[in-house]
Amino acid sequence: MLRSTLKVLVATSILMVFTATAALAVSNAHFVGTPTATRNDDTLTISGKVAGLGQVEVIPVTISGDVACINPGTHHPKAANKEALAGGADVPVQNGKADFSVTTNVPSISPSCTPPMTLVFSNVTVTVTAVDGTFLQYTFPGTF
């Protein structure tokens, strides 16, 4: 009886050590600096660096936000020419670090956004998902 109790305790202790080690491997995930957003015509590129990822091969990086046509008076029309923005990529990890650069194109907007209307990106968020399910998020202030 004592031997089986001892075996169960040892097995439980070993499992707890492995679980704690796995959690620690990614619990230090963090952005290195602040991610950047660069607009080039109708594309938006989000770049940055993440460290403390542990021993994983890839991480998913996603972009979400809104894109809309704005008139020259900066009024936000109530028309249907607003869309959700989405994009993403699986980014390789080396030595617990990952440099990412994810570009997204404007979704089809109808009616089209023709001059004098201009496209505006807003509520842009980059999300990095660590292997343990931890989400690192950064939401960019303002519009692009």
C-alpha positions in Angstrom: 0.0 0.0 0.0 2.8 2.4 0.9 4.7 1.6 -2.3 1.7 2.3 -4.5 1.0 5.6 -2.7 4.7 6.5 -3.1 4.5 5.7 -6.8 1.5 7.8 -7.3 3.1 10.7 -5.4 6.3 10.4 -7.5 4.4 10.2 -10.8 2.2 13.2 -9.8 5.3 15.2 -8.8 7.0 14.5 -12.1 3.9 15.4 -14.0 3.7 18.7 -12.1 7.3 19.5 -12.9 6.8 18.9 -16.6 3.6 20.9 -16.6 5.3 23.8 -14.8 8.3 23.7 -17.2 6.0 23.8 -20.2 4.1 26.7 -18.9 7.3 28.6 -18.0 8.6 28.0 -21.5 6.0 30.4 -23.0 4.8 32.4 -20.0 7.6 34.9 -20.7 6.3 35.7 -24.2 6.4 39.5 -24.8 6.8 42.1 -27.6 10.3 43.4 -27.9 9.6 47.1 -28.4 6.3 48.3 -29.9 5.0 46.8 -33.2 4.9 49.2 -36.1 2.3 49.8 -38.8 3.2 50.9 -42.3 0.7 51.9 -44.9 1.6 51.7 -48.6 -1.4 52.7 -50.8 -4.0 50.0 -50.1 -1.9 47.7 -48.0 -1.1 47.8 -44.3 2.0 46.0 -43.0 2.4 45.2 -39.3 5.9 44.4 -38.1 7.5 43.6 -34.8 9.5 41.2 -32.7 8.4 38.7 -30.0 10.7 37.0 -27.5 10.3 34.5 -24.6 8.5 32.0 -26.8 10.3 28.9 -25.6 11.1 26.0 -27.9 8.4 26.2 -30.5 8.8 26.2 -34.3 6.1 28.7 -35.4 3.6 31.1 -34.0 0.5 32.5 -35.6 0.3 36.2 -36.0 -3.0 37.8 -37.0 -4.1 41.3 -37.9 -7.6 42.6 -37.5 -9.3 46.0 -37.8 -11.6 48.1 -40.0 -11.2 49.8 -43.3 -13.6 52.4 -44.5 -14.0 55.1 -47.1 -13.9 58.6 -45.6 -15.0 61.8 -47.5 -12.8 64.9 -47.7 -14.7 66.4 -44.7 -13.5 63.5 -42.6 -17.2 62.4 -42.2 -17.7 58.7 -41.8 -20.5 57.8 -44.3 -23.1 55.3 -43.1 -23.0 53.5 -46.4 -22.0 49.9 -46.8 -18.4 50.9 -47.9 -16.9 49.7 -44.6 -15.3 46.3 -44.2 -13.5 44.2 -41.6 -9.8 43.9 -42.2 -8.1 40.6 -41.6 -4.8 38.9 -42.3 -2.2 36.7 -40.8 0.7 34.3 -41.1 2.6 31.5 -39.4 5.9 33.0 -38.4 9.0 30.9 -37.7 10.6 31.0 -34.3 14.4 30.8 -33.7 15.9 30.5 -30.3 12.6 31.6 -28.6 12.3 34.7 -30.8 10.4 35.7 -33.9 10.5 38.7 -36.2 7.2 39.2 -38.0 6.0 41.3 -40.9 2.5 40.6 -42.0 0.8 42.5 -44.9 -2.9 42.7 -45.5 -4.7 44.0 -48.5 -8.0 46.0 -48.4 -11.0 43.7 -48.8 -13.4 44.4 -51.6 -15.4 47.5 -50.8 -18.7 48.2 -52.5 -19.4 50.8 -53.7 -15.7 51.4 -54.5 -13.7 54.0 -52.8 -12.9 56.5 -55.5 -11.5 60.1 -55.1 -12.3 62.3 -53.4 -13.0 59.5 -50.9 -10.0 57.9 -49.2 -9.4 54.6 -47.5 -8.8 54.7 -43.7 -7.6 51.8 -41.6 -8.7 51.9 -37.9 -9.0 49.7 -34.8 -6.0 47.8 -36.1 -4.8 45.0 -33.7 -2.0 42.5 -34.0 -2.3 39.3 -32.1 0.4 36.7 -31.5 -0.7 33.4 -30.1 1.8 31.5 -27.9 1.8 27.7 -27.8 0.1 27.7 -24.4 -2.8 29.8 -25.8 -1.5 33.1 -24.4 -2.4 36.0 -26.5 -0.1 39.0 -26.9 -2.1 41.9 -28.4 -1.3 45.4 -29.4 -3.9 47.8 -30.7 -2.6 50.7 -32.7 -4.0 54.1 -31.7 -5.6 56.3 -34.4 -6.0 55.7 -38.0 -3.8 55.0 -41.0 
